[in-house]
Amino acid sequence: MRYLFLTIPLFFTIAASAQTTIKQDAGIAQMVDEVSSKNIEANIRKLVSFKSRHTLSDTTSKTEGSGAARNWIKAEMEKYAAESHGRMTVQFDTFTQPKGERIDKPVHLKNILATLKGTDPNDTRVYIVSGHYDSRVNDVMNPNAVEPGANDDASGTAVSMELARVMAKRSFPATIIFMSVVGEEQGLYGSTNVAKRAKAENWNVDAMLNNDIVGNTHGMETDLKDNRSVRVFSEGVPSVAADNKRQVAGLISLGGENDSPSRELARYVKEIGERYVDQLDVKLIYRRDRYLRGGDHVPFLLQGFTAVRFTEMNEDFNRQHQDIRTEKGVDYGDLPDFVDFNYVQKVARMNLSVLANLASAPAEPQNVGIVTSGLTNKTQLKWEAPKAGKKPAGYYVLMRETVSPYWEKKFYVTDTTATLAYSKDNYFFAVQSVDADGHESLPVYPKPVR
C-alpha cells in the first residue's frame, strides 16, 4: 500500500494546488472553452420569441406557445445529436397531467430528453442536467400574456442545450441526459414525471443538476452586483429519510446530517467547478432550496436520488413572475436584455466540468465503512471496489475538521483499506474512486462497521 498526502485545501484554485496530483484534464478544459455565450444568448432570445411558454399555453401554433417552444428545443437537440455518431438520441417524454390546483383541466405535457449513451456497457450510471422551459407572469393561471421567462428559466434551458451541443461530439463511459422540462411553475410536474419514471425503470441516476434562474448578476433591492458567485442548494437530512426514524437516529448519532449524498455532490461541484472555471466562486447553501421554495431537483430527491440546484447569487424579483410593465419609474418583466449572458456561460462551464469529470470517473467505492471493533484514536476505513465499470487506479480518502464545510485533505491509496492517525471523533471522512487520469467519483460518507 502507498499513500500520497495532499496538503492543499480543496477550496484553493487549481493554480494554488498545481504541485499536487490534482490537475485539469485537457479534454475537459477544451470542452469548457467551447461553451459559447453567443450560443446561449441566441437560444435564450429564441425561447423568448415564442411570447408565452406557459404550461397551459397554445400547443398548435408553429410560432407561439409551449408547443412551438418544445418542438424547437427538440429540433435543436436533434441537430446536436447528428454530431454524436449515433450515441445521442432525442425524445419527448410525454404524459397527461390531471386537473389540479394550478392545472384547470387534464393536459398533455412534454419534456425533452437528449440522451448521450455511455460507451461502457457495464457502466449503468446516469447523470442528468436540466432546466425548465415553461414561463409565467404574476397570475400563474394566465397562459395568454407575454411571458418571456428569459432568466426563469430560459437561462437554465440554454445551459442544458449548450452542454448537449458541446458534449455530443465526445464520448464518456457513463450516460448523460440533457433535459428541459415543463410544468415547473405549475407544480414541478415535468420533473416529477421524469423522476418517477427513473425510479420505476431503475435508472441508476448518480447525480442530477438543476439549473433554475442562472442569468442575473444584479440584485435590485440590495444593489449588489456579482458575476462570479453561484449558489448550489443541497439538502442535509435526505428527503427520503423523513419518515425513517432509524435512519434519522443514525445521522444524529454519527453527526452525519451535513454529509448527505447531495451535500457531497455540492462539495464536489465546488471543487471541480472552481478547478476548471476562472473567476468562479461556488457558494454552498445548506438548504434544499430557497426559503419555502422548490425546484425541479426536489422530485428527484423525493425518489431517493442525489440532486442539487444552481441559482444566481442575488435574485432580482422585479424580473421574476412579473407582467411586463413600468410602475413609478421601475421596469418589471423577465426580459433577455437583463440577462448577463457571460455569467450564464460561466454557470454552463461549471456544469460541464462536473458532468464530464463524473461521467469519466470510475463508479463510487462500495460499502464504505469506519471500523469500530475497538476503541482507538486512529481511524481505520475499509471499502470495496465498484462492482461495475472501469477499475479505479486508486482511491482518495478525504478528511476535514467537523467545523469545516469543505474537504481539506486527500490521502491517495491503492488498496481498499486505510488507517489514519486522526481520530474519527474529531474529523469527518469520505472515500472516492479515482482513475489514472485523475477523474474522481462522488465521495461516499462511511458507515460504522465491525
N, C-alpha and C positions, 0 to 999 in steps of 0.2 A: 504494500500500500504506500502511496506517496501523497503528500499534501503540498498545495501551493497556497500560501496565506496572503490574501489580498487585503491590504490595509487602507485602501482608499474608500471613503464613504460613498455609497452608491448614488447619492444625490448630486455628486460633483459632475461637471461636464466631461465629455469624452476627452477633451484636451487635458484636463487635470488628471485623468486616470490612464493616460496613454502608456505609462510604464507597466501597467498590469496586463493580464491576458485578455481583459475586456476590450474589444475593438469593434469597429464598424465592419460590416460585410459590404464589400464593394458593390455587389449586385443590388442589395437593398438601398444603398446610398444612391445608386444610379436611378432606381425607381422613384425614390423620394424627389430627386431633382426633376424628374419628368412630370410631376404633378403641376398642372398649369392653372394659374389664377385666371387667365383669359378663358380657358375652357369652363372653369367654374362659373365665371361671370355670365358667359353665354348661356349656360344651362339654367342658371337662376332667372335670367331675363326671359328665357323661353318659357319657363314654367309660369312666370308672372303673366305672360301674354295670353294665357288661357282664361284670364279675368277672374274666374272662380274655380277653385279645386275643392270646394266644399263637398263633403261625402255624399250629400243629397242633391248635388247639382246635376246638370244635364249630362247624359251619357251618350246621346245620339249625335250631337254636333261634332264635326271634324275639327273645329277651330276653338271651341269654348267648352268649359266644364271639365269635370273629373274624368269623363270618358275619353276626351281628346288628350288630356294630360297623361293618363296611364298608357294610352296607345303610343304616344310619342316616347315616353320613357322606355317602354318595351322595345320599340323600334331602334332607339339609340343603343340600348344594351345589345341588341342583335348585331348591330354594326361592330361593336367591340368584340363580340363573340366570334365574328368572322376571322379575327386575327389569332384565335386560340388553337387553330388546327384541330377543332372538334372537341376540345376539352371543356369549353364553356357552353352551356345551354341556358336558354331564357324561357320562362314560362309565367303565365298568370297563375296565381294561387286564388282560386275563385270560391266564394262562399256566400251564403244568404244570411244576412244579419236580421234577426227577428225585431219586431217593433219593441222599443224600449224608451227609456227616459229621454234620450236625445236622438232617437230614431222613430219617426212618426208613422212608419209603415215598413213592412219587410222590404229589404233592398238587397240586390245582388252587388257584391263588392269584389274588388280585385286588387291583390297585392302583386308586385312584380319581383320575381326572384331570378337572378342571374347566377348560376352555379358553376364555379370553376372546379372541376373534379380533380381530386388529388391523384398523383401519379403512382402512389404506393397502394396496391390493392389490399394490403394488410393494415393500412392506417385508416381507421374509420373516423378520425377526428373531424369535426366541422366547426368552422369559425364564421360568424355572421357579423356583417356591418350593415347598419340600417339608418334611414331617415324616413320621415313620413311626408307624403306628397299632398295630403289634404290641407285645406286652409279654412279660416273663419274670420268673422268680424265680431262686433260687440254682441249681436244676437246669434248665439250658437246654432239656432234653428233657421237662420236665414241663408238659403242656398243661392239666392239670386243677386246678391250685391257684388260689387267689385271687391274681390278678396285676394289681394296679391300674394300674401304669405311669403314674401321674399326671404325673410330670415327664419320665420316659423311656418314651414320648415323646408322651404326650397333649398336653404343652405345645407341641411343635413342630407337631402336627396342628392344634391350636387356632389357632396363628398362621396357618397356611395357610388354614383355614376363615374366620377373621375377615377376612383380607385379601380373600378371594373375596367375602364379604358386602359389604364397603365398595366394592370396586373394580368389581364387576359393574355398578353403576349409572353407571359412567363409560366413556369410550372412549379408546383410545390407538392411535397409528399401528401399533405392533408388538403381537405376540401375547404373552399372559401365561398360563401354565399353573399352576394351584393344585393341588398334588399331595399325596396321602397314600399312602404305600407300605407294603407288608407285607414280612415276612421279613428285616428288618434284623438282628434278634438271632440269626437262624439263619445269616446269611452274606451280607447285603446283596442278597438275591435280588430283591426287588421293584424296587429302584433299578437293579440290573443289567439287568433286563428292559427297563425304560424307556430306559436309556442305549443299549443295543444296538439297540433299535427306532429311537431317534432317529438313530443313525448309519446304519442300514440304509435308513431312509426320508428321509435327507438333511435332517433338521430343522436349521435354522440357529440352533442354541442359542448365544446370545451370552453368557449367564450363567446359572448355577444356584446358588440359595441354599438351603442345607440347614440346617434348624433342628432340633437334637437336644440335649435337656436344657437348656432355656432358662427354667426356672422357679424355681430355688432361689437364695437370696441369703445363705445362711449355711453356711459350711464348718465342720462339727462338730469335726473333728480339730484344726484351727487356730483355731477360734472366730473366724474372720474373717467380717464382715458387710459386704456390698457390694451395694447395689441400683442402682448406676449404671453398673457396668462390664460389658461383654460381650466375650467373646473371638471373634475371627474368625481361623480357621485357614486358611492358604493355602500351597500348595506353592511351592518355589523352582524347582529344575530340573523342568520338566514331566515327568509320568509317562511320556508317550509318547516322551520323548527318551532314556529309559534305555538303549535298545538302538541308539541312533543316535549313533555316535562323532563324526560330523561336526558334528551339532547341539550336542552337549555341548562339543566343542572350540571351537565358535563362541561359546558362552556364556562359557567360560573366558577366551578372548582379549578379549572385549568387556567383561568384568566384569558380564555381564547375568544372573547367577544369582539376583539379587534382584529381577528385573524380568520374571518370567513373567507371562502373562496373568492368572493367578489372584492374583498379588501386586498387579497393577494394580487388579483388582476389589476386593481387600481395602482398598487405599488409598482407592478410590472410596467404598466403604461407610463408611469413617471420615469422609470429607469430607461426604458427603451426609447420612448419618445424624445427625451432630452439627449439621448445618445446620438440621435440622427438629425434632429431639427434644431437649427440655430435660433437663438433668441426665443426660446420656449420655456415657460415655467408652468409645469403641471401642478395644479393645486388639488390636493386630496381633500375632498369634502366628506366627512363622516356622517352621511345621511343617505338613505335610499334614493331620495330625490330632493328637490327644493321643498321648503316648508309647506306641508299639507298639499303637495302637488305630486304628479306622477307622470311617467313617460313610458315609451314602448319597451324598455328593458324590464319593467315590472312584471308583465305576464311571463317572461322567461324565468325570472326569479321565483315566481309562484309555481312554476313547473319543476323547480329544483335545479335550474341551470345557472351558470355563472354569468353575470351581466353587470355592465356599468353604463352610466350616462355621461356624455360630454355636453357641456354648455358653456357659453361665453362667461367671462368673469363678472361683468356688470350689465345686467339686462336693462333695456330701455322699454319701459312699459307703455310709452306713447306709441310704440311700433307693434305691440302685441295685441291681437284680438281687437283691433280698432277699425271703425269706419273711417274711410279717408275723408279728412275734413281739416279746417283750421278754426280754432276757437281761442279768442283772446290772444291772437298772435302766435299760438302754438300749433304746429303741424302734427297731425296724427295719421297713422297708417303705415302698414308694413311694406314699404316700397323699396325697390332694389337700389335706389340712389343712396340709401342709408346703410347699405351692407358694405363692409370692408372686405373686398374680395381677396386681398393679400393675406388677411387674417384667416379666412376660410381655407385658403391654400395651406397655411401653416397647420391648421387643425387636420386637414386631409393628410398631410405628410406624416403627422403623428400617428393617425390611424393606420396608414400604410406600413410604417415601420413596425408597428406592433403586430399587425396581421402577418406580414412577411416573416418576421422573426419566429412567431409562434408556429406558423404553418410549415416552416423549415426545420424546426427543432424536433428532437425526439419527444415522445409522449412523457407525461409525468411519471416519476417513480411510484411504485405501488406499496401499499401497506407500510407507510412511513410511521415509525414509532420511536418514542423515547423509552429506553429500558428502565423499568422501575423495580427490579427484583432486589435491589439493595440500596441502602442509604449512602450517598456519596456526593461530594462537591464537584465531581466531574459529571459530564453529560455524555451518555452513550446513545447514539442513534443507530437504527438499522432500518433497512427497507429492501424492496425487491425491484428488479429491473422491470420496465414496462413490458406488458405481455405482447404488444403488437407494435408494428412499425420498426423503424431502424433502431439498431442497438446504440445506446449512448456511448460516447467516448469516455465519459465520466460523469461526475455529479458535483454540484455546488451545495455545500451546507451553509445556509445563511444564518446570520446571528445579528441581534440588535438588543439594546437595553430595553427594559419594559416601558420606559417613558418615550422611546423614540418612535416616530411614525414610519421611518424608513429602515430597510435592511442596511446595516452598517459594515458588515464584514462578510467575506466569502472564503470558505475553505474548499479547495478543489481536492476531490478524492476519486480514485479509480475503482475502489471496492464498493460494496453495498453496506458498509458499516463505518462508523467514525466515533472515536472517543475524544472529547474536547475538554480542556482544562478550564471549563467555565461552567458555573452552576446553573442548572435549569430553574432554580429558584429566582435567579437574578437576570436571566436573559430569555428571550424568545428565539426559537429556531425554526427552520424550514429546510426542505431539500428540493432541489430541481435537477432535472436531467440536462445535459449539455452535449452537443456533438463536437466533432473535431474542428469545426469552423466557428464555434462559439455561440451557436444558436441555443438559447435556453428555453426550457419548458416553463410553464407556470410553477411557482413554488407550492409545495404541499406542506401544510402545517401538521406536525406529528401528533399521534395519539399515544397514551400510555400503553406500554406492552410489557410483558414479563420476559 
